Each structure stands twice: as structure tokens, then as C-alpha cells.
């Protein structure tokens, strides 16, 4: 492999030259050196004349390429757009981190070929004696920014899927220092996927009367869950109302962890709330960075949307699955959740320079091992309830990873030669994750019908237009209920379609129903 491709392949490679291995959807395929096609030898180099393998300094430097421009939608009549099937969602993607120094590299994104519809789908790894190619739904090069990720991950369609009542979950997975936090939360000069998804959700909420958006953010380290949202300051400034904030509880062994779910009606308020949550996240020293994320950060964006909006909005057939109209009395609403997970990076415990860092690394690696087992159960289609109890992280994400949810995984890798071993492990996990099957299902809750009124127009309930939450399965199965027997307490009454539902018995409890 060399920095500049050879003008023409050698007539016959030496027997000592290793084969090129391709990891595709059909498994692992190895091609003999004398059977390589010219196109496959463009960026490969035979052994040096003295018999030594090519150096990784030269081998790992792919030719530079320009940042591709985002494709502009072609102007076509609406009828023609309806007939074009939507492309499938991206399930597994790989992002190669930009090269920070002039160190030798061993990993790079292979440019798109004509057979790939001009979409990069392969990543190359030089192992010294063999060159491996891995194929995924999408591969992002160091030149691709977060907006390119949002576009190619079909962020607008994912937002529409959430409004249709589907739980969509997006992971950033990889070793420490590979760019996961930058991918999810962005930086001062570049928005992350979180900011772009919030913008998309509020744009769609503005076109969906009666829809509401709720947000929460917390971090997980070992058996501890910490709420990162500080809504008191927003309430004090008048940007939020006290009734917009509710607390949900999660029982972890003998502890009861509480975190806030906030109903946000303004884009700027939601972004500021989540930015403050990011600042509150625990950080510390790692083997690669002096200031690295030392916890798993989880962001939930819940959307409650009346069924009438879904029926009208998805009449063009562009969104996955048109929900059926309500056939019972009362108001029906979809409940969808967009979950963004920034996993703390994996590293070897002895490589962390501080005692506190080694302790947190031990806890993080334990929770990541439990999450890996859950992902492997999803790959084989044998997920069972026991995986939910393996760790706090599994318990928090269970409702958003079980069958019926959409899952997308972004595996972030480092191109450096000294990180090649960890990168190969990450790519192996990414290859196995392609077996995860996503069968998205919409979730609904039925709200009680408005109460009958007398001749003067008065409601038998106190308060104008108020309806009770119900804890039964027939009515309001998705609303939180705090009293035994499913009878709501007086403080849990809320206007139909309004208020802030709790996640545990509300949005999360709807998965699979």
C-alpha cells in the first residue's frame, strides 16, 4: 500500500505478498495475490526489493480527497416523488477520526466506487502483512463533518419516524479519544447530532398542531445514575413553568435514582437545557486525553403527537409505516422517543495514569461488557428479560433497544497505527452488529374522551377541559400512575394531550404494546 496509487498493477504478485481480505455481508472472502483485479490493486504495493514489508507510514496514507458536496434534491413533480421508494435506514456506520498528528496510520476510509452508488461503504486496515476491507452501511472519512453524518444517516426520516410513534436509538461506540462526544454533542464551531436532531424535531413539531416535545439527560457510571438536567434556573428565569418539570424514578438495587423530564416548547430553551447538561457531565483523565468523558451520557427526546397529524403527514408515503386511525372513543396519540447514547470509551485499566481514572475505567468496562452481551443477543435474535438486569446501563436502555425499536450504531475508530489493535476489535463488533434486525413499530396511547357537559357547558371535573390519567391498559396505558390499583391521584390530573408524562410508566412502558 502506498500514498500514491500505482499506474498499473504488477503482472504477478510475489507469493510472499499477503492476500487482500474483504469483510462483507456474505462473510470473509480472501483473494489470492495472482487473482487480484486491477481495481483492487490501485492502493496496494508489493514487498520491497529487499523482502521487507512496506512501512505503515507510507502504507497508511490514502490519497487526499475533497469534501463532497451534499446532494441537492432534484426538482420533480410530487407524484413522481411518491413512487420512489425511500432508501433503507443506516444500521451500522463507521467514522474515521481526523488525523491529529503526523503519526503513522493503519486505517482509512476507502473512496466510493461506482458499484457503491457513490456512497463510501468500505474501510481499510493495514495489518503489516495483509490488507483488510470491511463493508458497512456507510463509512465516514475524516473530511465528513457532523452535518454530513446527519444527512447520510437520514436524520429527517428518523425524526419523522419518532413522530410516527417509533423509538429510535442511536449509539456512538468506540475507544476513548475516537470522537464519540464530538459526534453526539458537537463543539463550539460545529453542531453535533444532538443539536441537528433537536432542530429537526422542533421543525416538524411546528407543522404538527398539538404535538409536544420532552427532554431528559442523565449519566451512568457503574451502579449510579446522575441527573444532568438543572431545570430550576430555567424556571427562575421564566423560560419554563413548574408544571413542565416532573421527576421519574428508577430503582437500582436498594437505591432510588430520580431524574427530571422537562416539557420544552422552544428550540432555544431545549438546546440551552441540554448544553447545560453536557457541561455537568463528569470528565477526567484517560489514556489518550487529559479531559475525557468518564461516564455514559444518555439523552431522551420524547414526542407525543396526535394521530390525526400522523395520518395527514404520512399520506405521501415517505415515512415508515402509516399508523392506523383510532377506532375507539377518545383521543389517540403516538408516543415516540429519540435516544442518543454517548458511550464512554474503552481503554485498558493499567494504561490510565491516575488512580481515580483506573477505578472509573473498571466500572465503565464492566458496563460495556454487559451492553455488548445485550447487543450480541440482538444479533442472534434471542434477547431475553435477563439482560435487562445485568447493569444499570442495560436497564436504562432496555425499552429503547428491544424488538420494535430502530437502532443505529456509529462506530468511531482512530486511524493511528498504535491504536490498530483496539480498532480491529471495534470493527469486529461493528461487523457482527450488522446482523441486528430492525422492525420498527409505532406505539400509541389512548386518552380518555372529553367528559360530557351539562346544558350550561360545565364539566363534572374541576378545571376547564381536564382529564384524568388512567393506569389501566384500556385507557391511558402509557401515563404514569402513582397510586395503587391504577387510580390516579389528584395531582396527576392533566389536560388531554398535555402535561409531561413520566418515562418509566409513560413513554418507556409503551414499547411492545
Residue pairs with C-beta under 8 A, 6 or more apart in sequence:
1 43
1 44
1 45
1 54
1 58
1 59
1 60
1 124
1 126
1 131
2 43
2 45
2 54
2 58
2 59
3 58
3 61
3 62
3 63
4 63
5 42
5 43
5 63
6 41
6 42
6 45
8 38
9 36
9 38
9 41
9 42
10 41
10 46
12 33
12 34
13 33
13 34
13 36
13 46
14 33
14 46
14 47
15 33
16 47
16 51
17 33
17 46
17 47
18 33
18 129
18 130
18 131
19 30
19 31
19 32
19 33
19 130
20 30
20 31
20 36
20 40
20 44
20 130
20 131
20 132
20 133
21 28
21 29
21 30
21 130
21 131
21 132
21 133
22 28
22 29
22 30
22 31
22 132
22 133
22 135
23 132
23 133
23 134
23 135
23 427
23 431
24 135
25 135
25 434
31 40
36 44
39 113
43 62
43 63
43 110
43 124
44 131
45 54
45 58
45 59
47 53
47 54
48 54
53 128
53 129
55 104
56 104
56 105
56 106
56 126
56 128
56 417
57 104
59 106
59 126
60 104
60 105
60 106
60 107
60 108
60 126
60 415
60 417
61 105
61 108
62 108
62 109
62 110
62 111
62 124
65 111
65 141
65 143
66 143
67 143
67 144
67 145
68 148
70 147
70 148
70 151
78 316
81 316
81 318
82 316
82 317
82 318
86 157
86 318
86 320
87 154
89 154
89 157
89 158
89 406
89 408
89 438
90 137
90 138
90 152
90 153
90 154
90 408
91 137
91 407
91 408
91 409
91 433
91 434
91 436
91 438
92 136
92 137
92 408
92 409
92 411
92 430
92 433
92 434
92 436
93 136
93 137
93 138
93 139
93 140
93 149
93 152
93 153
93 408
93 409
93 410
93 411
94 109
94 123
94 134
94 136
94 138
94 139
94 140
94 410
94 411
94 412
94 413
94 427
94 430
95 139
95 140
95 144
95 149
95 179
95 183
95 410
95 411
95 412
95 413
96 107
96 108
96 109
96 123
96 139
96 140
96 141
96 142
96 413
96 415
97 142
97 177
97 178
97 179
97 412
97 413
97 414
97 415
98 142
98 143
98 179
99 105
99 142
99 415
99 416
103 416
103 417
103 418
104 416
104 417
105 415
105 416
105 417
106 125
106 126
106 127
106 415
106 416
106 417
106 420
106 423
107 123
107 124
107 125
107 126
107 413
107 414
107 415
107 416
107 420
107 423
108 123
108 124
108 141
108 415
109 120
109 122
109 123
109 124
109 139
109 140
109 141
109 142
110 120
110 122
110 123
110 124
110 133
110 139
111 120
112 118
112 119
112 120
112 121
116 122
119 138
119 152
120 138
120 139
120 140
120 141
121 135
121 136
121 137
121 138
121 139
122 133
122 134
122 135
122 136
122 139
123 133
123 134
123 136
123 139
123 413
123 427
124 131
124 132
124 133
125 131
125 132
125 133
125 134
125 420
125 423
125 424
125 427
127 420
127 424
134 427
134 430
134 431
136 430
136 431
136 434
137 434
138 152
138 153
140 148
140 149
140 152
142 415
145 190
146 182
146 183
146 186
146 190
146 191
146 192
146 193
146 196
147 191
147 196
149 183
149 193
149 410
150 193
150 196
150 197
153 170
153 193
153 408
153 410
155 193
155 196
155 197
155 200
156 200
157 318
157 319
157 320
158 168
158 170
158 197
158 338
158 406
158 408
159 197
159 200
159 201
159 204
159 338
160 204
160 313
160 314
160 318
160 319
161 168
161 319
161 320
161 336
161 406
161 440
162 168
162 201
162 301
162 303
162 336
162 337
162 338
163 201
163 204
163 205
163 208
163 211
163 303
163 305
163 309
163 310
163 313
163 319
163 334
163 336
164 305
164 310
164 314
164 319
164 320
164 321
164 322
164 323
164 334
164 336
164 442
165 305
165 310
165 323
165 334
165 335
165 336
165 442
165 443
165 444
166 320
166 321
166 336
166 404
166 405
166 406
166 440
166 441
166 442
166 443
167 336
167 337
167 339
167 399
167 400
167 404
167 405
167 406
167 443
167 511
168 336
168 337
168 338
168 339
168 405
168 406
168 408
169 338
169 339
169 341
169 397
169 400
169 401
169 405
169 406
169 407
169 408
170 193
170 338
170 339
170 340
170 341
170 407
170 408
170 409
170 410
171 341
171 343
171 407
171 408
171 409
171 410
172 180
172 181
172 183
172 184
172 340
172 341
172 342
172 343
172 410
172 412
173 180
173 343
173 409
173 410
173 411
173 412
173 426
173 429
173 430
174 180
174 343
174 345
174 346
174 411
174 412
174 413
174 414
174 426
175 288
175 345
175 346
175 347
175 412
175 413
175 414
175 419
175 422
175 423
175 426
176 286
176 287
176 288
176 289
176 292
176 344
176 345
176 346
176 347
177 286
177 287
177 288
177 289
177 292
177 345
177 414
178 345
178 412
178 413
178 414
178 426
179 412
180 293
180 342
180 343
180 345
180 410
180 412
181 293
181 297
181 342
182 190
182 192
183 192
183 193
183 342
183 410
183 412
184 192
184 193
184 194
184 297
184 299
184 340
184 341
184 342
185 192
185 194
185 278
185 297
185 342
186 192
186 193
186 194
186 195
193 340
194 274
194 299
194 340
195 271
197 301
197 338
197 340
198 267
198 270
198 271
198 274
198 301
199 267
201 213
201 301
201 303
201 338
202 213
202 267
202 270
204 211
205 211
205 212
205 213
205 303
207 313
208 305
208 306
208 309
208 313
209 306
209 309
210 305
210 306
210 309
210 497
211 303
211 304
211 305
211 306
211 309
212 263
212 265
212 303
212 304
212 497
212 498
213 263
213 264
213 265
213 270
213 301
213 302
213 303
214 261
214 262
214 263
214 264
214 300
214 301
214 302
214 303
214 304
214 500
214 501
214 507
215 229
215 261
215 262
215 264
215 270
215 273
215 274
215 299
215 300
215 301
215 302
216 227
216 229
216 248
216 259
216 260
216 261
216 262
216 299
216 300
216 503
217 227
217 228
217 229
217 274
217 277
217 278
217 297
217 298
217 299
217 300
218 225
218 226
218 227
218 228
218 229
218 259
218 297
218 298
218 396
219 225
219 226
219 228
219 281
219 282
219 295
219 296
219 297
219 298
220 226
220 295
220 296
220 298
220 367
220 392
220 393
220 396
221 282
221 294
221 295
221 296
221 360
221 363
221 364
222 363
222 366
222 367
222 392
223 252
223 253
223 255
223 392
224 252
224 257
224 392
225 250
225 252
225 257
225 259
225 392
225 396
226 257
226 282
226 295
227 257
227 258
227 259
227 260
228 276
228 277
228 278
228 280
228 281
228 297
229 259
229 260
229 262
229 273
229 276
229 277
230 276
230 277
230 280
231 240
231 244
231 245
231 260
231 262
231 273
233 276
234 240
234 262
234 269
234 272
234 273
235 241
235 242
235 244
235 245
239 266
239 269
239 272
240 262
240 264
240 269
243 499
243 500
244 262
244 263
244 264
244 500
245 260
245 261
245 262
245 263
245 500
246 260
246 261
246 480
246 500
246 501
246 502
247 258
247 259
247 260
247 261
247 502
248 258
248 259
248 260
248 261
248 480
248 502
248 503
248 504
249 256
249 257
249 258
249 504
250 256
250 257
250 258
250 259
250 395
250 396
250 504
251 257
252 392
252 395
261 300
261 302
261 500
261 501
261 502
261 503
262 273
262 500
263 499
263 500
264 270
264 273
274 299
277 299
278 297
281 293
281 295
281 297
282 293
282 294
282 295
283 291
283 292
283 293
283 294
284 291
284 292
284 294
284 354
284 356
284 357
284 360
285 291
285 292
285 352
285 353
285 354
285 357
286 292
286 294
286 345
286 347
286 352
286 357
286 361
287 347
287 348
287 351
287 352
287 353
288 345
288 347
292 345
293 342
293 344
293 345
294 344
294 357
294 360
294 364
295 344
295 360
295 364
296 341
296 342
296 343
296 344
296 364
296 367
296 393
297 341
297 342
298 339
298 340
298 341
298 342
298 396
298 397
299 339
299 340
299 341
300 337
300 338
300 339
300 400
300 503
300 507
301 337
301 338
301 339
301 340
302 335
302 336
302 337
302 501
302 503
302 506
302 507
303 334
303 335
303 336
303 337
303 338
304 333
304 334
304 335
304 497
304 501
305 333
305 334
305 336
306 331
306 332
306 333
306 334
306 497
307 323
307 325
307 326
307 332
307 333
307 334
307 444
310 322
310 323
310 334
311 322
311 323
311 325
313 319
314 322
314 323
315 322
320 440
321 440
321 441
321 442
323 334
323 442
323 444
325 332
326 332
326 444
326 446
328 446
329 449
330 446
330 447
330 448
330 449
330 475
331 446
331 447
331 448
331 449
331 496
331 497
332 444
332 445
332 446
332 447
333 444
333 445
333 446
333 447
333 497
334 442
334 443
334 444
335 443
335 444
335 445
335 478
335 501
335 506
335 507
335 510
336 442
336 443
337 400
337 507
337 508
339 397
339 400
341 397
343 368
343 371
344 364
344 368
346 364
346 365
346 368
346 422
347 361
347 365
348 361
349 358
349 361
349 362
349 365
350 358
352 358
352 361
366 391
367 391
367 392
367 393
370 387
370 390
370 391
370 393
370 394
371 391
371 393
371 394
371 397
372 429
373 387
373 390
374 383
374 387
374 390
374 394
374 401
375 429
375 433
375 436
376 432
377 383
377 384
377 387
378 401
378 407
378 436
379 432
379 433
379 435
379 436
380 435
381 437
383 402
383 403
387 394
387 398
388 394
388 395
388 398
389 395
399 507
399 508
399 509
399 511
400 508
400 511
401 407
402 511
402 512
403 439
403 512
404 439
404 440
404 441
404 443
404 511
404 512
405 438
405 440
405 511
406 438
406 440
407 436
407 438
409 430
409 433
411 426
411 427
411 429
411 430
411 433
412 426
413 419
413 423
413 426
413 427
414 422
414 423
415 423
441 512
443 478
443 510
443 511
443 513
444 510
444 513
445 476
445 477
445 478
445 479
445 510
446 474
446 475
446 476
446 477
447 467
447 475
447 476
447 496
447 497
448 467
448 468
448 470
448 475
448 476
448 496
450 465
450 467
450 496
451 459
451 460
451 461
451 467
452 460
453 459
459 465
459 466
461 467
461 468
461 493
463 493
465 495
465 496
466 493
466 494
466 495
467 493
467 494
467 495
467 496
468 488
468 492
468 493
469 476
469 479
469 480
469 481
469 488
469 492
469 493
469 494
470 476
470 477
470 479
470 481
470 486
470 488
471 477
471 479
471 481
471 483
471 485
471 486
471 487
471 488
471 505
472 486
477 509
477 510
477 513
478 501
478 505
478 506
478 507
478 509
478 510
478 513
479 488
479 492
479 494
479 501
479 505
479 506
480 492
480 501
480 502
480 504
480 505
480 506
481 487
481 488
481 492
481 505
482 488
482 489
482 492
483 489
483 492
501 507
